[in-house]
C-alpha cells in the first residue's frame, strides 16, 4: 500500500514537471513568434515610411524642376 502511494506521488510529480516544461516551451515559442511578428511589422512600417519619404522627396524635386523650367521659359519669353 505504501509503495502504491509512493508511486502515485511520483507520477503526480512527474506530471507536474512535464506540465511545467510544456508551459515553458509554449511560452518560449510564443515569445519567438511575437518577436518575429514584431520584426515583420516593423519592417513593413519602416518600408511604408521610406516609400512615403521617397514619394515626398520625388514630388518636391519634380516641383522644383517644374518651377525651374517655368522660370527658364519666362526668361526665354522676355
PyMOL Python script that loads the backbone (N, CA, C, O; Angstrom):
from pymol import cmd

cmd.read_pdbstr("""\
ATOM      1  N   UNK A   1       0.831  -1.199   0.000  1.00  0.00           N
ATOM      2  CA  UNK A   1       0.000   0.000   0.000  1.00  0.00           C
ATOM      3  C   UNK A   1       0.876   1.263   0.000  1.00  0.00           C
ATOM      4  O   UNK A   1       0.591   2.220  -0.720  1.00  0.00           O
ATOM      5  N   UNK A   2       1.921   1.257   0.796  1.00  0.00           N
ATOM      6  CA  UNK A   2       2.838   2.398   0.859  1.00  0.00           C
ATOM      7  C   UNK A   2       3.556   2.593  -0.489  1.00  0.00           C
ATOM      8  O   UNK A   2       3.792   3.719  -0.927  1.00  0.00           O
ATOM      9  N   UNK A   3       3.890   1.480  -1.122  1.00  0.00           N
ATOM     10  CA  UNK A   3       4.561   1.551  -2.427  1.00  0.00           C
ATOM     11  C   UNK A   3       3.651   2.165  -3.485  1.00  0.00           C
ATOM     12  O   UNK A   3       4.087   2.955  -4.322  1.00  0.00           O
ATOM     13  N   UNK A   4       2.372   1.783  -3.427  1.00  0.00           N
ATOM     14  CA  UNK A   4       1.413   2.345  -4.383  1.00  0.00           C
ATOM     15  C   UNK A   4       1.262   3.851  -4.177  1.00  0.00           C
ATOM     16  O   UNK A   4       1.223   4.615  -5.141  1.00  0.00           O
ATOM     17  N   UNK A   5       1.177   4.269  -2.922  1.00  0.00           N
ATOM     18  CA  UNK A   5       1.079   5.700  -2.609  1.00  0.00           C
ATOM     19  C   UNK A   5       2.322   6.443  -3.106  1.00  0.00           C
ATOM     20  O   UNK A   5       2.223   7.524  -3.687  1.00  0.00           O
ATOM     21  N   UNK A   6       3.473   5.856  -2.872  1.00  0.00           N
ATOM     22  CA  UNK A   6       4.730   6.453  -3.316  1.00  0.00           C
ATOM     23  C   UNK A   6       4.745   6.564  -4.843  1.00  0.00           C
ATOM     24  O   UNK A   6       5.173   7.580  -5.393  1.00  0.00           O
ATOM     25  N   UNK A   7       4.284   5.536  -5.509  1.00  0.00           N
ATOM     26  CA  UNK A   7       4.230   5.540  -6.983  1.00  0.00           C
ATOM     27  C   UNK A   7       3.280   6.630  -7.475  1.00  0.00           C
ATOM     28  O   UNK A   7       3.599   7.335  -8.433  1.00  0.00           O
ATOM     29  N   UNK A   8       2.123   6.779  -6.838  1.00  0.00           N
ATOM     30  CA  UNK A   8       1.162   7.815  -7.211  1.00  0.00           C
ATOM     31  C   UNK A   8       1.775   9.200  -7.045  1.00  0.00           C
ATOM     32  O   UNK A   8       1.599  10.071  -7.897  1.00  0.00           O
ATOM     33  N   UNK A   9       2.488   9.396  -5.958  1.00  0.00           N
ATOM     34  CA  UNK A   9       3.139  10.682  -5.704  1.00  0.00           C
ATOM     35  C   UNK A   9       4.189  10.954  -6.787  1.00  0.00           C
ATOM     36  O   UNK A   9       4.279  12.062  -7.315  1.00  0.00           O
ATOM     37  N   UNK A  10       4.972   9.933  -7.103  1.00  0.00           N
ATOM     38  CA  UNK A  10       5.987  10.092  -8.154  1.00  0.00           C
ATOM     39  C   UNK A  10       5.342  10.443  -9.497  1.00  0.00           C
ATOM     40  O   UNK A  10       5.820  11.318 -10.219  1.00  0.00           O
ATOM     41  N   UNK A  11       4.266   9.756  -9.811  1.00  0.00           N
ATOM     42  CA  UNK A  11       3.570  10.013 -11.080  1.00  0.00           C
ATOM     43  C   UNK A  11       3.047  11.438 -11.098  1.00  0.00           C
ATOM     44  O   UNK A  11       3.184  12.135 -12.104  1.00  0.00           O
ATOM     45  N   UNK A  12       2.449  11.883  -9.996  1.00  0.00           N
ATOM     46  CA  UNK A  12       1.928  13.258  -9.921  1.00  0.00           C
ATOM     47  C   UNK A  12       3.048  14.276 -10.072  1.00  0.00           C
ATOM     48  O   UNK A  12       2.898  15.265 -10.790  1.00  0.00           O
ATOM     49  N   UNK A  13       4.163  14.041  -9.405  1.00  0.00           N
ATOM     50  CA  UNK A  13       5.305  14.952  -9.514  1.00  0.00           C
ATOM     51  C   UNK A  13       5.831  14.990 -10.947  1.00  0.00           C
ATOM     52  O   UNK A  13       6.149  16.051 -11.483  1.00  0.00           O
ATOM     53  N   UNK A  14       5.914  13.800 -11.552  1.00  0.00           N
ATOM     54  CA  UNK A  14       6.371  13.723 -12.944  1.00  0.00           C
ATOM     55  C   UNK A  14       5.430  14.499 -13.863  1.00  0.00           C
ATOM     56  O   UNK A  14       5.883  15.248 -14.729  1.00  0.00           O
ATOM     57  N   UNK A  15       4.119  14.320 -13.675  1.00  0.00           N
ATOM     58  CA  UNK A  15       3.133  15.023 -14.499  1.00  0.00           C
ATOM     59  C   UNK A  15       3.235  16.539 -14.314  1.00  0.00           C
ATOM     60  O   UNK A  15       3.135  17.302 -15.275  1.00  0.00           O
ATOM     61  N   UNK A  16       3.438  16.966 -13.047  1.00  0.00           N
ATOM     62  CA  UNK A  16       3.597  18.396 -12.778  1.00  0.00           C
ATOM     63  C   UNK A  16       4.852  18.946 -13.461  1.00  0.00           C
ATOM     64  O   UNK A  16       4.826  20.016 -14.069  1.00  0.00           O
ATOM     65  N   UNK A  17       5.949  18.195 -13.351  1.00  0.00           N
ATOM     66  CA  UNK A  17       7.193  18.616 -14.006  1.00  0.00           C
ATOM     67  C   UNK A  17       7.010  18.703 -15.517  1.00  0.00           C
ATOM     68  O   UNK A  17       7.449  19.658 -16.157  1.00  0.00           O
ATOM     69  N   UNK A  18       6.357  17.693 -16.070  1.00  0.00           N
ATOM     70  CA  UNK A  18       6.105  17.662 -17.501  1.00  0.00           C
ATOM     71  C   UNK A  18       5.261  18.867 -17.916  1.00  0.00           C
ATOM     72  O   UNK A  18       5.538  19.499 -18.936  1.00  0.00           O
ATOM     73  N   UNK A  19       4.259  19.177 -17.148  1.00  0.00           N
ATOM     74  CA  UNK A  19       3.392  20.320 -17.445  1.00  0.00           C
ATOM     75  C   UNK A  19       4.191  21.626 -17.384  1.00  0.00           C
ATOM     76  O   UNK A  19       4.017  22.500 -18.233  1.00  0.00           O
ATOM     77  N   UNK A  20       5.060  21.758 -16.388  1.00  0.00           N
ATOM     78  CA  UNK A  20       5.908  22.957 -16.273  1.00  0.00           C
ATOM     79  C   UNK A  20       6.799  23.111 -17.504  1.00  0.00           C
ATOM     80  O   UNK A  20       6.957  24.208 -18.039  1.00  0.00           O
ATOM     81  N   UNK A  21       7.379  21.986 -17.945  1.00  0.00           N
ATOM     82  CA  UNK A  21       8.245  22.014 -19.129  1.00  0.00           C
ATOM     83  C   UNK A  21       7.439  22.420 -20.362  1.00  0.00           C
ATOM     84  O   UNK A  21       7.890  23.236 -21.165  1.00  0.00           O
ATOM     85  N   UNK A  22       6.258  21.850 -20.504  1.00  0.00           N
ATOM     86  CA  UNK A  22       5.393  22.191 -21.649  1.00  0.00           C
ATOM     87  C   UNK A  22       5.051  23.673 -21.638  1.00  0.00           C
ATOM     88  O   UNK A  22       5.125  24.336 -22.672  1.00  0.00           O
ATOM     89  N   UNK A  23       4.681  24.191 -20.484  1.00  0.00           N
ATOM     90  CA  UNK A  23       4.314  25.604 -20.367  1.00  0.00           C
ATOM     91  C   UNK A  23       5.504  26.488 -20.732  1.00  0.00           C
ATOM     92  O   UNK A  23       5.362  27.455 -21.480  1.00  0.00           O
ATOM     93  N   UNK A  24       6.687  26.144 -20.194  1.00  0.00           N
ATOM     94  CA  UNK A  24       7.886  26.940 -20.521  1.00  0.00           C
ATOM     95  C   UNK A  24       8.174  26.922 -22.014  1.00  0.00           C
ATOM     96  O   UNK A  24       8.513  27.947 -22.604  1.00  0.00           O
ATOM     97  N   UNK A  25       8.035  25.734 -22.627  1.00  0.00           N
ATOM     98  CA  UNK A  25       8.286  25.609 -24.067  1.00  0.00           C
ATOM     99  C   UNK A  25       7.279  26.445 -24.846  1.00  0.00           C
ATOM    100  O   UNK A  25       7.652  27.143 -25.789  1.00  0.00           O
ATOM    101  N   UNK A  26       6.005  26.383 -24.462  1.00  0.00           N
ATOM    102  CA  UNK A  26       4.981  27.184 -25.139  1.00  0.00           C
ATOM    103  C   UNK A  26       5.253  28.673 -24.971  1.00  0.00           C
ATOM    104  O   UNK A  26       5.089  29.447 -25.914  1.00  0.00           O
ATOM    105  N   UNK A  27       5.668  29.073 -23.775  1.00  0.00           N
ATOM    106  CA  UNK A  27       5.981  30.491 -23.548  1.00  0.00           C
ATOM    107  C   UNK A  27       7.141  30.937 -24.431  1.00  0.00           C
ATOM    108  O   UNK A  27       7.100  32.018 -25.017  1.00  0.00           O
ATOM    109  N   UNK A  28       8.180  30.099 -24.525  1.00  0.00           N
ATOM    110  CA  UNK A  28       9.324  30.429 -25.388  1.00  0.00           C
ATOM    111  C   UNK A  28       8.905  30.533 -26.847  1.00  0.00           C
ATOM    112  O   UNK A  28       9.300  31.460 -27.554  1.00  0.00           O
ATOM    113  N   UNK A  29       8.087  29.552 -27.297  1.00  0.00           N
ATOM    114  CA  UNK A  29       7.600  29.580 -28.678  1.00  0.00           C
ATOM    115  C   UNK A  29       6.785  30.844 -28.934  1.00  0.00           C
ATOM    116  O   UNK A  29       6.931  31.487 -29.973  1.00  0.00           O
ATOM    117  N   UNK A  30       5.940  31.186 -27.992  1.00  0.00           N
ATOM    118  CA  UNK A  30       5.103  32.379 -28.129  1.00  0.00           C
ATOM    119  C   UNK A  30       5.969  33.633 -28.221  1.00  0.00           C
ATOM    120  O   UNK A  30       5.717  34.499 -29.058  1.00  0.00           O
ATOM    121  N   UNK A  31       6.980  33.735 -27.371  1.00  0.00           N
ATOM    122  CA  UNK A  31       7.888  34.887 -27.405  1.00  0.00           C
ATOM    123  C   UNK A  31       8.593  34.966 -28.757  1.00  0.00           C
ATOM    124  O   UNK A  31       8.721  36.044 -29.338  1.00  0.00           O
ATOM    125  N   UNK A  32       9.047  33.816 -29.251  1.00  0.00           N
ATOM    126  CA  UNK A  32       9.736  33.773 -30.546  1.00  0.00           C
ATOM    127  C   UNK A  32       8.807  34.269 -31.656  1.00  0.00           C
ATOM    128  O   UNK A  32       9.202  35.087 -32.487  1.00  0.00           O
ATOM    129  N   UNK A  33       7.570  33.767 -31.662  1.00  0.00           N
ATOM    130  CA  UNK A  33       6.595  34.160 -32.687  1.00  0.00           C
ATOM    131  C   UNK A  33       6.268  35.643 -32.568  1.00  0.00           C
ATOM    132  O   UNK A  33       6.218  36.352 -33.573  1.00  0.00           O
ATOM    133  N   UNK A  34       6.045  36.115 -31.338  1.00  0.00           N
ATOM    134  CA  UNK A  34       5.764  37.546 -31.144  1.00  0.00           C
ATOM    135  C   UNK A  34       6.918  38.386 -31.647  1.00  0.00           C
ATOM    136  O   UNK A  34       6.713  39.407 -32.302  1.00  0.00           O
ATOM    137  N   UNK A  35       8.129  37.958 -31.342  1.00  0.00           N
ATOM    138  CA  UNK A  35       9.315  38.694 -31.800  1.00  0.00           C
ATOM    139  C   UNK A  35       9.383  38.765 -33.309  1.00  0.00           C
ATOM    140  O   UNK A  35       9.653  39.824 -33.875  1.00  0.00           O
ATOM    141  N   UNK A  36       9.139  37.641 -33.961  1.00  0.00           N
ATOM    142  CA  UNK A  36       9.175  37.630 -35.436  1.00  0.00           C
ATOM    143  C   UNK A  36       8.069  38.497 -36.002  1.00  0.00           C
ATOM    144  O   UNK A  36       8.285  39.221 -36.974  1.00  0.00           O
ATOM    145  N   UNK A  37       6.873  38.433 -35.401  1.00  0.00           N
ATOM    146  CA  UNK A  37       5.768  39.254 -35.884  1.00  0.00           C
ATOM    147  C   UNK A  37       6.080  40.739 -35.714  1.00  0.00           C
ATOM    148  O   UNK A  37       5.790  41.546 -36.597  1.00  0.00           O
ATOM    149  N   UNK A  38       6.670  41.092 -34.576  1.00  0.00           N
ATOM    150  CA  UNK A  38       7.034  42.496 -34.350  1.00  0.00           C
ATOM    151  C   UNK A  38       8.083  42.943 -35.358  1.00  0.00           C
ATOM    152  O   UNK A  38       8.000  44.045 -35.902  1.00  0.00           O
ATOM    153  N   UNK A  39       9.080  42.077 -35.607  1.00  0.00           N
ATOM    154  CA  UNK A  39      10.111  42.426 -36.595  1.00  0.00           C
ATOM    155  C   UNK A  39       9.484  42.617 -37.974  1.00  0.00           C
ATOM    156  O   UNK A  39       9.803  43.572 -38.683  1.00  0.00           O
ATOM    157  N   UNK A  40       8.594  41.705 -38.344  1.00  0.00           N
ATOM    158  CA  UNK A  40       7.938  41.796 -39.657  1.00  0.00           C
ATOM    159  C   UNK A  40       7.125  43.086 -39.755  1.00  0.00           C
ATOM    160  O   UNK A  40       7.177  43.785 -40.767  1.00  0.00           O
ATOM    161  N   UNK A  41       6.377  43.395 -38.699  1.00  0.00           N
ATOM    162  CA  UNK A  41       5.555  44.612 -38.695  1.00  0.00           C
ATOM    163  C   UNK A  41       6.438  45.856 -38.764  1.00  0.00           C
ATOM    164  O   UNK A  41       6.119  46.816 -39.466  1.00  0.00           O
ATOM    165  N   UNK A  42       7.551  45.829 -38.031  1.00  0.00           N
ATOM    166  CA  UNK A  42       8.482  46.964 -38.062  1.00  0.00           C
ATOM    167  C   UNK A  42       9.036  47.151 -39.469  1.00  0.00           C
ATOM    168  O   UNK A  42       9.132  48.277 -39.958  1.00  0.00           O
ATOM    169  N   UNK A  43       9.401  46.044 -40.121  1.00  0.00           N
ATOM    170  CA  UNK A  43       9.907  46.133 -41.496  1.00  0.00           C
ATOM    171  C   UNK A  43       8.850  46.729 -42.421  1.00  0.00           C
ATOM    172  O   UNK A  43       9.147  47.575 -43.265  1.00  0.00           O
ATOM    173  N   UNK A  44       7.609  46.273 -42.244  1.00  0.00           N
ATOM    174  CA  UNK A  44       6.510  46.754 -43.088  1.00  0.00           C
ATOM    175  C   UNK A  44       6.326  48.264 -42.894  1.00  0.00           C
ATOM    176  O   UNK A  44       6.240  49.019 -43.863  1.00  0.00           O
ATOM    177  N   UNK A  45       6.268  48.685 -41.638  1.00  0.00           N
ATOM    178  CA  UNK A  45       6.061  50.107 -41.332  1.00  0.00           C
ATOM    179  C   UNK A  45       7.251  50.927 -41.830  1.00  0.00           C
ATOM    180  O   UNK A  45       7.086  51.986 -42.436  1.00  0.00           O
ATOM    181  N   UNK A  46       8.452  50.413 -41.561  1.00  0.00           N
ATOM    182  CA  UNK A  46       9.661  51.114 -41.988  1.00  0.00           C
ATOM    183  C   UNK A  46       9.652  51.272 -43.512  1.00  0.00           C
ATOM    184  O   UNK A  46       9.970  52.339 -44.037  1.00  0.00           O
ATOM    185  N   UNK A  47       9.285  50.202 -44.210  1.00  0.00           N
ATOM    186  CA  UNK A  47       9.208  50.246 -45.674  1.00  0.00           C
ATOM    187  C   UNK A  47       8.200  51.270 -46.156  1.00  0.00           C
ATOM    188  O   UNK A  47       8.476  52.023 -47.090  1.00  0.00           O
ATOM    189  N   UNK A  48       7.026  51.306 -45.524  1.00  0.00           N
ATOM    190  CA  UNK A  48       5.998  52.279 -45.918  1.00  0.00           C
ATOM    191  C   UNK A  48       6.489  53.698 -45.673  1.00  0.00           C
ATOM    192  O   UNK A  48       6.271  54.589 -46.494  1.00  0.00           O
ATOM    193  N   UNK A  49       7.160  53.905 -44.527  1.00  0.00           N
ATOM    194  CA  UNK A  49       7.682  55.238 -44.227  1.00  0.00           C
ATOM    195  C   UNK A  49       8.731  55.656 -45.245  1.00  0.00           C
ATOM    196  O   UNK A  49       8.750  56.801 -45.698  1.00  0.00           O
ATOM    197  N   UNK A  50       9.614  54.707 -45.605  1.00  0.00           N
ATOM    198  CA  UNK A  50      10.635  55.020 -46.605  1.00  0.00           C
ATOM    199  C   UNK A  50       9.981  55.352 -47.945  1.00  0.00           C
ATOM    200  O   UNK A  50      10.388  56.298 -48.619  1.00  0.00           O
ATOM    201  N   UNK A  51       8.966  54.571 -48.331  1.00  0.00           N
ATOM    202  CA  UNK A  51       8.271  54.836 -49.596  1.00  0.00           C
ATOM    203  C   UNK A  51       7.612  56.214 -49.568  1.00  0.00           C
ATOM    204  O   UNK A  51       7.675  56.959 -50.546  1.00  0.00           O
ATOM    205  N   UNK A  52       6.979  56.547 -48.441  1.00  0.00           N
ATOM    206  CA  UNK A  52       6.316  57.843 -48.307  1.00  0.00           C
ATOM    207  C   UNK A  52       7.340  58.971 -48.396  1.00  0.00           C
ATOM    208  O   UNK A  52       7.123  59.976 -49.072  1.00  0.00           O
ATOM    209  N   UNK A  53       8.475  58.779 -47.690  1.00  0.00           N
ATOM    210  CA  UNK A  53       9.527  59.805 -47.741  1.00  0.00           C
ATOM    211  C   UNK A  53      10.058  59.965 -49.156  1.00  0.00           C
ATOM    212  O   UNK A  53      10.276  61.082 -49.625  1.00  0.00           O
ATOM    213  N   UNK A  54      10.261  58.850 -49.826  1.00  0.00           N
ATOM    214  CA  UNK A  54      10.772  58.889 -51.194  1.00  0.00           C
ATOM    215  C   UNK A  54       9.786  59.614 -52.103  1.00  0.00           C
ATOM    216  O   UNK A  54      10.194  60.440 -52.920  1.00  0.00           O
ATOM    217  N   UNK A  55       8.499  59.316 -51.973  1.00  0.00           N
ATOM    218  CA  UNK A  55       7.473  59.994 -52.777  1.00  0.00           C
ATOM    219  C   UNK A  55       7.480  61.492 -52.505  1.00  0.00           C
ATOM    220  O   UNK A  55       7.373  62.297 -53.430  1.00  0.00           O
ATOM    221  N   UNK A  56       7.608  61.865 -51.228  1.00  0.00           N
ATOM    222  CA  UNK A  56       7.627  63.277 -50.840  1.00  0.00           C
ATOM    223  C   UNK A  56       8.824  63.977 -51.490  1.00  0.00           C
ATOM    224  O   UNK A  56       8.691  65.058 -52.062  1.00  0.00           O
ATOM    225  N   UNK A  57      10.008  63.330 -51.389  1.00  0.00           N
ATOM    226  CA  UNK A  57      11.217  63.922 -51.964  1.00  0.00           C
ATOM    227  C   UNK A  57      11.095  64.014 -53.476  1.00  0.00           C
ATOM    228  O   UNK A  57      11.431  65.038 -54.071  1.00  0.00           O
ATOM    229  N   UNK A  58      10.610  62.939 -54.099  1.00  0.00           N
ATOM    230  CA  UNK A  58      10.438  62.964 -55.565  1.00  0.00           C
ATOM    231  C   UNK A  58       9.489  64.082 -55.958  1.00  0.00           C
ATOM    232  O   UNK A  58       9.742  64.819 -56.911  1.00  0.00           O
ATOM    233  N   UNK A  59       8.396  64.204 -55.217  1.00  0.00           N
ATOM    234  CA  UNK A  59       7.420  65.261 -55.508  1.00  0.00           C
ATOM    235  C   UNK A  59       8.039  66.635 -55.393  1.00  0.00           C
ATOM    236  O   UNK A  59       7.826  67.486 -56.257  1.00  0.00           O
ATOM    237  N   UNK A  60       8.806  66.866 -54.332  1.00  0.00           N
ATOM    238  CA  UNK A  60       9.464  68.168 -54.155  1.00  0.00           C
ATOM    239  C   UNK A  60      10.461  68.417 -55.272  1.00  0.00           C
ATOM    240  O   UNK A  60      10.552  69.527 -55.796  1.00  0.00           O
ATOM    241  N   UNK A  61      11.217  67.369 -55.641  1.00  0.00           N
ATOM    242  CA  UNK A  61      12.185  67.519 -56.727  1.00  0.00           C
ATOM    243  C   UNK A  61      11.476  67.838 -58.034  1.00  0.00           C
ATOM    244  O   UNK A  61      11.933  68.702 -58.783  1.00  0.00           O
ATOM    245  N   UNK A  62      10.372  67.163 -58.325  1.00  0.00           N
ATOM    246  CA  UNK A  62       9.621  67.418 -59.554  1.00  0.00           C
ATOM    247  C   UNK A  62       9.070  68.839 -59.547  1.00  0.00           C
ATOM    248  O   UNK A  62       9.125  69.538 -60.559  1.00  0.00           O
ATOM    249  N   UNK A  63       8.535  69.265 -58.392  1.00  0.00           N
ATOM    250  CA  UNK A  63       8.006  70.632 -58.300  1.00  0.00           C
ATOM    251  C   UNK A  63       9.111  71.646 -58.541  1.00  0.00           C
ATOM    252  O   UNK A  63       8.909  72.631 -59.251  1.00  0.00           O
ATOM    253  N   UNK A  64      10.281  71.410 -57.953  1.00  0.00           N
ATOM    254  CA  UNK A  64      11.419  72.313 -58.111  1.00  0.00           C
ATOM    255  C   UNK A  64      11.850  72.346 -59.579  1.00  0.00           C
ATOM    256  O   UNK A  64      12.104  73.414 -60.137  1.00  0.00           O
ATOM    257  N   UNK A  65      11.930  71.147 -60.204  1.00  0.00           N
ATOM    258  CA  UNK A  65      12.323  71.085 -61.614  1.00  0.00           C
ATOM    259  C   UNK A  65      11.312  71.813 -62.489  1.00  0.00           C
ATOM    260  O   UNK A  65      11.690  72.538 -63.410  1.00  0.00           O
ATOM    261  N   UNK A  66      10.046  71.622 -62.207  1.00  0.00           N
ATOM    262  CA  UNK A  66       8.980  72.275 -62.978  1.00  0.00           C
ATOM    263  C   UNK A  66       9.081  73.783 -62.826  1.00  0.00           C
ATOM    264  O   UNK A  66       8.934  74.520 -63.801  1.00  0.00           O
ATOM    265  N   UNK A  67       9.329  74.242 -61.614  1.00  0.00           N
ATOM    266  CA  UNK A  67       9.471  75.680 -61.369  1.00  0.00           C
ATOM    267  C   UNK A  67      10.660  76.242 -62.138  1.00  0.00           C
ATOM    268  O   UNK A  67      10.574  77.340 -62.687  1.00  0.00           O
ATOM    269  N   UNK A  68      11.769  75.506 -62.187  1.00  0.00           N
ATOM    270  CA  UNK A  68      12.953  75.935 -62.948  1.00  0.00           C
ATOM    271  C   UNK A  68      12.640  76.041 -64.443  1.00  0.00           C
ATOM    272  O   UNK A  68      13.046  76.989 -65.115  1.00  0.00           O
ATOM    273  N   UNK A  69      11.896  75.028 -64.948  1.00  0.00           N
ATOM    274  CA  UNK A  69      11.518  75.046 -66.369  1.00  0.00           C
ATOM    275  C   UNK A  69      10.646  76.257 -66.650  1.00  0.00           C
ATOM    276  O   UNK A  69      10.840  76.936 -67.658  1.00  0.00           O
ATOM    277  N   UNK A  70       9.687  76.538 -65.775  1.00  0.00           N
ATOM    278  CA  UNK A  70       8.802  77.699 -65.968  1.00  0.00           C
ATOM    279  C   UNK A  70       9.601  78.999 -65.953  1.00  0.00           C
ATOM    280  O   UNK A  70       9.371  79.895 -66.765  1.00  0.00           O
ATOM    281  N   UNK A  71      10.554  79.085 -65.003  1.00  0.00           N
ATOM    282  CA  UNK A  71      11.401  80.277 -64.945  1.00  0.00           C
ATOM    283  C   UNK A  71      12.210  80.423 -66.228  1.00  0.00           C
ATOM    284  O   UNK A  71      12.342  81.517 -66.778  1.00  0.00           O
ATOM    285  N   UNK A  72      12.751  79.292 -66.693  1.00  0.00           N
ATOM    286  CA  UNK A  72      13.538  79.301 -67.927  1.00  0.00           C
ATOM    287  C   UNK A  72      12.666  79.751 -69.097  1.00  0.00           C
ATOM    288  O   UNK A  72      13.098  80.563 -69.915  1.00  0.00           O
ATOM    289  N   UNK A  73      11.432  79.225 -69.180  1.00  0.00           N
ATOM    290  CA  UNK A  73      10.505  79.610 -70.259  1.00  0.00           C
ATOM    291  C   UNK A  73      10.173  81.099 -70.167  1.00  0.00           C
ATOM    292  O   UNK A  73      10.100  81.777 -71.192  1.00  0.00           O
ATOM    293  N   UNK A  74       9.970  81.617 -68.955  1.00  0.00           N
ATOM    294  CA  UNK A  74       9.690  83.038 -68.763  1.00  0.00           C
ATOM    295  C   UNK A  74      10.872  83.880 -69.233  1.00  0.00           C
ATOM    296  O   UNK A  74      10.716  84.895 -69.913  1.00  0.00           O
ATOM    297  N   UNK A  75      12.091  83.406 -68.834  1.00  0.00           N
ATOM    298  CA  UNK A  75      13.292  84.140 -69.243  1.00  0.00           C
ATOM    299  C   UNK A  75      13.439  84.144 -70.767  1.00  0.00           C
ATOM    300  O   UNK A  75      13.873  85.141 -71.345  1.00  0.00           O
ATOM    301  N   UNK A  76      13.080  83.032 -71.419  1.00  0.00           N
ATOM    302  CA  UNK A  76      13.170  82.954 -72.874  1.00  0.00           C
ATOM    303  C   UNK A  76      12.152  83.881 -73.531  1.00  0.00           C
ATOM    304  O   UNK A  76      12.410  84.463 -74.585  1.00  0.00           O
ATOM    305  N   UNK A  77      11.009  84.006 -72.899  1.00  0.00           N
ATOM    306  CA  UNK A  77       9.934  84.830 -73.453  1.00  0.00           C
ATOM    307  C   UNK A  77      10.248  86.312 -73.407  1.00  0.00           C
ATOM    308  O   UNK A  77       9.650  87.078 -74.164  1.00  0.00           O
ATOM    309  N   UNK A  78      11.136  86.738 -72.575  1.00  0.00           N
ATOM    310  CA  UNK A  78      11.450  88.170 -72.444  1.00  0.00           C
ATOM    311  C   UNK A  78      12.209  88.700 -73.621  1.00  0.00           C
ATOM    312  O   UNK A  78      12.545  89.883 -73.657  1.00  0.00           O
TER     313      UNK A  78
END
""", "prot")
cmd.dss("prot")
cmd.show_as("cartoon", "prot")
cmd.util.cbc("prot")
cmd.orient("prot")
